[in-house]
């Protein structure tokens, strides 16, 4: 009877630890902490009128002026007549690109979010990046990405679109009809897993897709303007969160304590079921 009671305690202890971790991770609002990194990979898509598409995650990087960079889809030079870049400094061709946000503490109430342009072995601070949707000798369409630091209240959310970049988390308690910003990015859909918000324009559409905890998974900018080749329907720049290992948390309990609880449970089970030996003496 004592053995069974000890086993029940061990199993109960493990279940409490594991279930608390799972509940917390699925329902808690995501907020950054000191040193938190949000890194997004960049890709580019061309949609044609005939229903086909081309997707690529390779870009050519140019420096137009000091800390002023051009990020051009490599497929531009393959499928179109490329724009002349003889006056720009070519840094790298056919490379994958990432944008990295890093949070640091400015004060007891405020985070600073800094930005880096990442590719190959480069990690560059920048004033402006022009991320091109199309760049040919005839057609140009790009999205500005400004490198200035952002500030955000530790217990609040980004409330302005005047960041020069996109947010990496939003309020997960918002519902359909609410807006992520004051009057921009109305929420179009909410599921058990995702939140989707869209800002619709005449030639540009912008979509934010967040996990249910509010962390932004994708930012998609779609260009549907008339200034495209005749057979092109639309173009997209696609930012995708590169998943980082997040510590499994129970409210107030970090991963180490979670692991300790599971280990204790296992040891209790082993103790209650260790074999008993009789001496022949």
Buried (B, 14 or more C-beta within 10 A) or exposed (E): EEEEEBBEBBEEBBEEBBEBBEEBBEEEBBBBEEEBEBBBBBBBBBBEEEEEEEEBBBBBBBBBEEBBBBBBBBBBBEEBEBBEBEEBEEBBEEBBBBBBBBBEEBEEEEBBBBBBBBBEEEEBEBEBBBBBBBBBEEBEBBBEBBBEEBEBEBEEBBBEBEBBBBBBBBBBEBEEEBBBBEEEBBBEEBEEEEBBBBBEEEEBBBBBBBBBBBBBBBBBBBBBBEEBBEEBBBBBBBBBBEEEEEEBBBEEBEBEEBEEBBEBBEEBBEEBEEEEEEEEE
